[in-house]
Amino acid sequence: MNGRSASPAEGRILVWDAPVRVFHWTMVLCFAGAWLTAEGERWRLLHVTLGYTMGGLVAFRVLWGLVGTHHARFKSFVRGPAAVGRYALNLVEGQAEHHVGHNPAGAVAIVGMLLLTAFSAGSGWAVFNDLGPELLEELHELSGNALMALVLVHVFGVIVASRLHRENLVRAMFSGWKQGPADEGIRRAWRGLAAVMLVAVLGFWAWQWQTAPAGGATLATEAGNGHGDEQDDD
């Protein structure tokens, strides 16, 4: 379980299953793309498509956080305020306890990003379809800014934890492997499920492209007119 101190007997173990890794990096790419296409009509359909994708990924992550592999489950890393505060204090002092999976502070960032992404995707859908009050558009923009701020805090925390514990957390999220006690490793990577995730994402993008009101190079521009004539820019 999380929180076990590092020991000389540790070995290379599989910690992050393939669905968690695909979720993580697909979210990174989608958020970066959505952030860069947030302004103006020209890239509106791309912005909306990436936002919907993020919403779907969050739904998957919530489900996988309940039934997935050990370190993917919320119950393995979500802790109460006292544990989070204690870890944060120890981190500032350079004495934070090593965790094989997500640490308590990282768990707060993860849950926060999931909630903000869900709200941003939902509010974006409502704005795109001209539903709800005008205030919703401002809340949608605010949630995107808050999400960016939390992402930056998360990245900073990853850098600090990597240096403190002398482990490359970014590389681990690519490979799935870390150093830890053998009994804390997971037995199955679930690569087949990760492949299904990728197919679903790419299939959704292809469907969005095919059903847009115009194809080719003018797709993004005409999508703003075809899908959102009566809507404000989200």
C-alpha positions as CSV (number, residue, x, y, z in Angstrom):
1,M,0.0,0.0,0.0
2,N,1.1,3.7,-0.3
3,G,3.3,5.1,2.3
4,R,5.8,2.4,2.9
5,S,9.3,3.7,3.3
6,A,12.0,2.9,0.7
7,S,14.3,0.0,1.6
8,P,17.5,-1.5,0.2
9,A,15.5,-4.6,-0.8
10,E,13.4,-2.7,-3.3
11,G,13.3,-3.8,-6.9
12,R,11.8,-2.7,-10.2
13,I,8.0,-3.1,-10.0
14,L,5.0,-2.3,-12.3
15,V,3.0,0.5,-10.6
16,W,1.0,2.3,-13.3
17,D,-1.2,0.2,-15.6
18,A,-1.5,1.1,-19.3
19,P,-5.0,2.6,-19.0
20,V,-3.8,5.1,-16.3
21,R,-0.8,6.1,-18.5
22,V,-2.9,6.5,-21.6
23,F,-5.4,8.5,-19.6
24,H,-2.7,10.7,-18.2
25,W,-0.9,11.6,-21.5
26,T,-4.1,11.9,-23.6
27,M,-5.4,14.3,-21.0
28,V,-2.2,16.3,-21.2
29,L,-2.4,16.6,-25.0
30,C,-6.1,17.4,-24.9
31,F,-5.8,20.1,-22.3
32,A,-2.9,21.7,-24.1
33,G,-4.9,21.7,-27.3
34,A,-8.0,23.0,-25.7
35,W,-6.1,25.7,-23.9
36,L,-4.5,26.9,-27.1
37,T,-7.8,26.9,-29.1
38,A,-9.9,28.5,-26.4
39,E,-10.1,31.9,-28.1
40,G,-12.0,32.8,-31.3
41,E,-14.2,30.9,-33.8
42,R,-11.6,29.5,-36.2
43,W,-10.7,26.5,-34.0
44,R,-14.0,26.2,-32.2
45,L,-14.8,22.7,-33.3
46,L,-11.3,21.5,-32.3
47,H,-11.7,23.1,-28.9
48,V,-15.1,21.5,-28.4
49,T,-13.9,18.1,-29.5
50,L,-10.9,18.1,-27.2
51,G,-13.2,19.3,-24.3
52,Y,-15.6,16.4,-24.9
53,T,-12.7,14.0,-25.1
54,M,-11.5,15.2,-21.7
55,G,-15.0,14.8,-20.2
56,G,-15.1,11.2,-21.5
57,L,-11.6,10.5,-20.1
58,V,-12.7,11.8,-16.7
59,A,-15.7,9.5,-16.7
60,F,-13.4,6.5,-17.5
61,R,-10.9,7.6,-14.8
62,V,-13.6,7.8,-12.1
63,L,-14.7,4.3,-13.0
64,W,-11.2,2.9,-13.2
65,G,-10.5,4.6,-9.8
66,L,-13.2,2.3,-8.4
67,V,-12.5,-1.0,-10.1
68,G,-9.0,-0.6,-11.6
69,T,-5.6,-1.9,-10.4
70,H,-4.3,-1.2,-6.9
71,H,-2.5,2.1,-7.4
72,A,-5.2,3.4,-9.8
73,R,-7.9,3.1,-7.1
74,F,-8.9,6.2,-5.2
75,K,-8.9,4.3,-1.9
76,S,-5.2,3.5,-2.3
77,F,-4.1,7.2,-2.4
78,V,-6.8,9.6,-1.4
79,R,-6.2,10.6,2.2
80,G,-7.8,13.0,4.7
81,P,-6.7,16.6,5.4
82,A,-4.5,15.6,8.3
83,A,-2.4,13.3,6.2
84,V,-2.2,15.8,3.4
85,G,-1.1,18.6,5.7
86,R,1.5,16.3,7.4
87,Y,2.9,15.3,4.0
88,A,3.1,18.9,2.8
89,L,4.9,20.0,5.9
90,N,7.4,17.2,5.7
91,L,7.8,18.0,2.0
92,V,8.8,21.6,2.8
93,E,11.3,20.3,5.3
94,G,12.7,17.9,2.8
95,Q,11.7,14.8,4.8
96,A,8.5,13.7,3.1
97,E,7.8,10.0,3.2
98,H,8.2,8.1,-0.1
99,H,5.1,6.6,-1.7
100,V,5.1,4.0,-4.4
101,G,1.8,5.3,-5.8
102,H,0.4,8.8,-5.6
103,N,1.4,10.8,-2.5
104,P,-1.3,12.6,-0.4
105,A,-0.5,16.0,-1.9
106,G,-0.6,14.6,-5.4
107,A,-3.9,13.0,-4.7
108,V,-5.4,16.4,-3.9
109,A,-4.2,17.8,-7.2
110,I,-5.5,14.7,-9.1
111,V,-9.0,14.9,-7.5
112,G,-9.1,18.7,-8.1
113,M,-8.1,18.3,-11.7
114,L,-10.8,15.7,-12.3
115,L,-13.5,17.8,-10.7
116,L,-12.4,21.0,-12.6
117,T,-12.2,19.1,-15.9
118,A,-15.7,17.6,-15.4
119,F,-17.1,21.0,-14.7
120,S,-15.2,22.6,-17.6
121,A,-16.4,20.0,-20.0
122,G,-20.0,20.2,-18.8
123,S,-20.2,23.9,-18.8
124,G,-18.5,24.0,-22.2
125,W,-21.1,21.7,-23.6
126,A,-23.9,23.9,-22.2
127,V,-22.3,27.1,-23.6
128,F,-21.7,25.5,-27.0
129,N,-25.4,24.5,-27.2
130,D,-26.6,27.8,-25.9
131,L,-28.0,26.4,-22.6
132,G,-28.0,28.1,-19.2
133,P,-27.3,31.7,-18.2
134,E,-24.6,33.9,-19.7
135,L,-22.7,33.6,-16.5
136,L,-22.0,30.0,-17.4
137,E,-19.6,31.2,-20.1
138,E,-17.6,33.1,-17.6
139,L,-17.6,30.2,-15.2
140,H,-16.4,28.0,-18.0
141,E,-13.4,30.3,-18.7
142,L,-12.7,30.6,-15.0
143,S,-12.6,26.8,-14.6
144,G,-10.2,26.5,-17.4
145,N,-7.9,29.1,-15.8
146,A,-8.2,27.3,-12.4
147,L,-7.4,24.0,-14.1
148,M,-4.2,25.5,-15.7
149,A,-3.1,26.9,-12.3
150,L,-3.6,23.5,-10.7
151,V,-1.7,21.8,-13.5
152,L,1.2,24.1,-12.9
153,V,1.1,23.3,-9.2
154,H,1.0,19.6,-10.0
155,V,4.0,19.8,-12.3
156,F,5.9,21.7,-9.7
157,G,5.1,19.1,-7.1
158,V,6.2,16.3,-9.5
159,I,9.6,18.1,-9.9
160,V,10.1,18.6,-6.2
161,A,9.1,15.0,-5.3
162,S,11.3,13.6,-8.1
163,R,14.3,15.5,-6.8
164,L,13.6,14.7,-3.1
165,H,13.2,10.9,-3.7
166,R,15.7,10.7,-6.5
167,E,13.2,9.1,-8.9
168,N,12.0,10.2,-12.3
169,L,8.2,10.4,-11.9
170,V,7.6,11.5,-15.5
171,R,9.5,8.6,-16.9
172,A,7.5,6.3,-14.6
173,M,4.3,7.6,-16.0
174,F,5.5,6.7,-19.4
175,S,6.9,3.2,-18.6
176,G,4.7,2.3,-15.6
177,W,7.7,1.0,-13.7
178,K,9.2,2.3,-10.4
179,Q,11.3,1.1,-7.6
180,G,9.5,-0.5,-4.6
181,P,8.8,-3.6,-2.6
182,A,7.8,-6.6,-4.7
183,D,4.4,-7.0,-3.0
184,E,3.4,-3.5,-4.0
185,G,3.7,-4.1,-7.8
186,I,0.6,-4.9,-9.9
187,R,0.5,-8.1,-11.9
188,R,-1.3,-6.9,-15.1
189,A,-0.8,-3.9,-17.3
190,W,-4.2,-4.1,-19.0
191,R,-2.7,-3.1,-22.4
192,G,-5.8,-4.3,-24.2
193,L,-8.0,-1.9,-22.4
194,A,-5.6,0.9,-23.1
195,A,-5.8,0.0,-26.8
196,V,-9.6,0.2,-26.6
197,M,-9.3,3.6,-25.0
198,L,-7.1,4.9,-27.9
199,V,-9.4,3.5,-30.5
200,A,-12.4,5.1,-28.8
201,V,-10.7,8.5,-28.7
202,L,-9.5,8.3,-32.3
203,G,-12.9,7.0,-33.4
204,F,-14.7,9.9,-31.7
205,W,-12.3,12.4,-33.3
206,A,-13.0,10.8,-36.7
207,W,-16.7,11.0,-36.2
208,Q,-16.5,14.7,-35.2
209,W,-14.6,15.3,-38.4
210,Q,-17.0,13.4,-40.6
211,T,-20.1,15.0,-39.2
212,A,-18.8,18.6,-39.2
213,P,-20.6,20.8,-41.7
214,A,-17.5,21.2,-43.9
215,G,-14.4,19.2,-44.6
216,G,-10.8,19.8,-45.4
217,A,-8.9,22.9,-44.4
218,T,-12.0,24.9,-43.8
219,L,-13.4,22.5,-41.2
220,A,-12.5,24.4,-38.1
221,T,-13.6,27.7,-39.5
222,E,-17.0,26.6,-40.9
223,A,-17.7,24.5,-37.8
224,G,-18.0,27.7,-35.7
225,N,-20.7,28.9,-38.2
226,G,-22.4,25.5,-38.6
227,H,-22.5,24.5,-34.9
228,G,-22.6,27.8,-33.1
229,D,-24.4,30.5,-35.1
230,E,-26.5,31.4,-32.1
231,Q,-23.9,30.8,-29.4
232,D,-21.2,33.0,-27.9
233,D,-17.6,31.8,-28.1
234,D,-16.8,29.4,-25.3
